[in-house]
Amino acid sequence: MALEQPVTAKNDKPNKTEKVICDCDLLWSLAHQFTYLRLSDEIAENEYELVDLFAARAKRIAATYARFYLETEEGGSPDKLGRYYWMALGAFASKTVACLLDSWQLNSMYVAFKTIPRGLGQGNLWLFTDVAASHWFYNNYRENFHEGMMCGRSRNANSLEEPVKKITDDLPWAAESIGTINNFVPSKDIIKGFKLVEKIEESSDKKKIPDLQLAQLMAVAEHEQGAVLQPLIYENPDFAAWARRQRSKWINWMSPTYQLTFTHECNIDDEELKSVAPDGMVVENFQSRMDWIEDAAKTFHDLMLRKKVYMEQELQTIASWVNTPDAALVY
């Protein structure tokens, strides 16, 4: 689709002035535009097309999360490395989604049963649109996020500039997703997460930063799981039914394992570098899922404290996937 800029102005005569109103809606529109472009390929001048392959999207999403953590994304500040702690875990999580989407178990479902792979693709896409736009906004217009214009609380899909709103409304599953996640209106958890980012930035006591980072991660995780993924996919009757079926004896043997591996690879033998969900986890149940996520976050946090060089090298590798190509044939 053609991408129109939210605001354009031309000086077609000397000393011409053009009044441009730079408000929160415009800035949020620029943030949404960033997320769309990141998951799209330019097919002609000013013409972009969303990549179709779910796994390719998941890799680009993982790369973007890694770039935010590493402060190499647009507006990043290398001297503030570590403030976006959830983004580092999010990079490994989206890499895990890409691995699941490429697994033989899920690929076999595309033939007849598309609920699980499509649910993963839907959740990953709309979570990315939500959290990556927030981080891009904070990166580039920090002075207007909490202070200034106080834009951090004013986000709403219905208030986007019309060209960007049209693009957003045309994204896959938009009609059933945008309203379900409350039109991107910020939750108390995402607001708390960015307040903790500020505390990390401003802290002069290095000993307190790890605790602030873990708190920041968990605040954004609560938003991720509670405000976005729970209503969007886990409360979807079809997805919940399939999740229940996957726990049954007749299909559990061929279901992929729910796990997070802290590496750019899909599989690893080193038990220290993974967090495997407990056998009794009910994935569609918010609290059951959050219990595992909290354990996974603690494992991740421990690795970041003990093996930071290794972990950031892995994130550098994931960050290189930012232009993962689409596939000629898409399931």
Number of C-alpha atoms within 10 A of each C-alpha: 14 14 17 14 14 16 12 8 9 8 9 7 7 6 7 8 10 10 6 9 9 9 11 22 19 18 22 25 25 21 22 24 22 17 21 23 14 17 26 20 16 13 11 10 8 11 13 17 16 17 19 18 17 23 26 22 29 29 28 27 32 32 31 30 32 33 23 28 29 24 20 16 19 14 16 19 14 12 9 15 16 20 25 26 28 25 26 26 24 23 29 27 21 26 27 26 25 24 20 21 23 17 14 13 14 21 15 12 13 15 9 7 13 15 20 20 22 18 18 21 22 20 23 23 21 22 21 24 21 21 21 21 22 22 23 23 26 21 18 15 15 18 14 17 21 17 10 10 13 13 21 21 16 15 19 17 20 15 16 21 18 15 16 24 17 12 17 21 15 12 14 15 15 15 12 10 20 19 14 17 21 15 15 22 18 20 19 14 19 23 19 17 26 22 15 22 23 14 17 25 16 11 13 10 8 9 9 12 18 17 13 19 22 18 18 25 25 22 21 27 23 20 22 22 20 19 23 25 24 21 17 23 23 23 15 15 10 14 21 19 15 14 18 14 14 16 17 11 9 9 10 13 11 12 16 14 13 15 18 25 23 28 21 21 14 17 14 13 8 9 9 12 15 18 20 15 20 14 9 8 16 16 19 20 13 17 14 15 17 18 14 18 21 16 14 20 20 15 17 25 20 13 17 17 11 11 12 13 12 14 19 17 13 18 25 18 14 26 26 16 19 21 17 17 17 18 13 7 7 9 10
